[in-house]
């Protein structure tokens, strides 16, 4: 029972990350001390998405091979040196994350 709840929580966590954080890219660079916290531009947001995807894969919540491949490619890119050396998060980074979350949640468009 507890394990089943945890598994649902990974998908709910992804939904929360997509729906309850802003896609807006503020003009000022946000620091850890910023009062405004719920932005997808923050690197920590991407870490949370990667961790939730990894756990959903690990627990078998993502069973469709095509969706597994997309999730793995997202994880690979967003844990790469290239991504970490990128000076700022782009709108394309956020769009890609929103899209992969939608695919994982079965909301293919």
VMD Tcl script that draws the C-alpha trace (Angstrom):
set ca {
  {0.00 0.00 0.00}
  {2.74 2.46 0.95}
  {4.77 1.56 -2.15}
  {1.72 2.13 -4.39}
  {1.17 5.57 -2.84}
  {4.81 6.48 -3.42}
  {4.56 5.43 -7.05}
  {1.50 7.62 -7.60}
  {3.34 10.43 -5.88}
  {6.04 10.50 -8.62}
  {3.43 11.20 -11.28}
  {1.61 13.66 -9.03}
  {4.94 15.36 -8.34}
  {5.49 15.77 -12.09}
  {1.98 17.21 -12.51}
  {2.63 19.61 -9.61}
  {5.96 20.70 -11.07}
  {4.35 21.41 -14.43}
  {1.14 23.04 -13.23}
  {2.16 24.97 -10.10}
  {5.38 26.64 -11.23}
  {5.56 29.60 -13.58}
  {6.83 29.31 -17.17}
  {7.71 33.00 -17.00}
  {11.35 33.97 -17.30}
  {11.80 36.98 -15.02}
  {14.07 39.78 -16.16}
  {16.19 39.57 -13.02}
  {18.29 36.50 -12.33}
  {16.79 34.65 -9.38}
  {19.02 33.67 -6.50}
  {18.39 31.28 -3.65}
  {17.55 34.31 -1.55}
  {14.79 35.51 -3.90}
  {11.34 35.64 -2.35}
  {9.82 34.58 -5.65}
  {10.48 30.83 -5.70}
  {7.98 29.03 -7.98}
  {9.68 29.46 -11.34}
  {10.67 26.75 -13.78}
  {13.80 28.69 -14.74}
  {15.47 27.57 -11.53}
  {17.95 24.73 -11.92}
  {16.47 23.08 -8.84}
  {13.15 22.76 -10.71}
  {14.92 20.78 -13.44}
  {16.60 18.59 -10.80}
  {13.16 17.83 -9.35}
  {11.79 16.91 -12.79}
  {14.79 14.66 -13.50}
  {14.48 12.95 -10.10}
  {10.75 12.36 -10.50}
  {11.23 10.96 -14.02}
  {14.04 8.70 -12.84}
  {11.94 7.37 -9.97}
  {8.91 6.85 -12.23}
  {11.15 4.85 -14.59}
  {12.73 2.92 -11.73}
  {9.37 1.91 -10.26}
  {7.90 0.90 -13.62}
  {5.34 3.68 -13.74}
  {6.52 4.55 -17.21}
  {5.95 1.32 -19.10}
  {5.51 2.47 -22.71}
  {8.89 2.01 -24.45}
  {8.54 5.23 -26.48}
  {7.75 7.24 -23.35}
  {10.63 5.55 -21.52}
  {12.96 6.62 -24.34}
  {11.74 10.23 -24.18}
  {12.13 10.33 -20.41}
  {15.63 8.84 -20.61}
  {16.69 11.32 -23.31}
  {15.38 14.19 -21.19}
  {17.29 12.91 -18.16}
  {20.47 12.41 -20.20}
  {20.36 15.95 -21.61}
  {19.44 17.64 -18.35}
  {22.19 15.90 -16.40}
  {24.81 16.57 -19.09}
  {27.78 18.85 -18.80}
  {26.39 20.81 -21.77}
  {23.17 21.65 -19.91}
  {24.98 22.51 -16.68}
  {27.39 24.83 -18.51}
  {24.48 26.66 -20.15}
  {24.45 30.08 -18.46}
  {20.67 30.54 -18.24}
  {17.54 28.46 -18.67}
  {15.73 29.12 -21.95}
  {12.05 29.09 -22.90}
  {12.87 26.04 -25.05}
  {14.21 24.20 -21.97}
  {10.94 24.87 -20.15}
  {8.81 23.90 -23.17}
  {10.70 20.62 -23.53}
  {10.20 19.82 -19.84}
  {6.48 20.62 -20.00}
  {6.13 18.45 -23.11}
  {7.91 15.41 -21.63}
  {5.85 15.69 -18.44}
  {2.68 15.75 -20.55}
  {3.81 12.67 -22.47}
  {4.61 10.81 -19.25}
  {1.18 11.72 -17.85}
  {-0.47 10.38 -21.02}
  {-1.46 13.78 -22.37}
  {0.07 13.33 -25.83}
  {-0.84 16.04 -28.28}
}
mol new
graphics top color blue
foreach p $ca { graphics top sphere $p radius 0.5 }
foreach p [lrange $ca 0 end-1] q [lrange $ca 1 end] { graphics top cylinder $p $q radius 0.2 }
display resetview
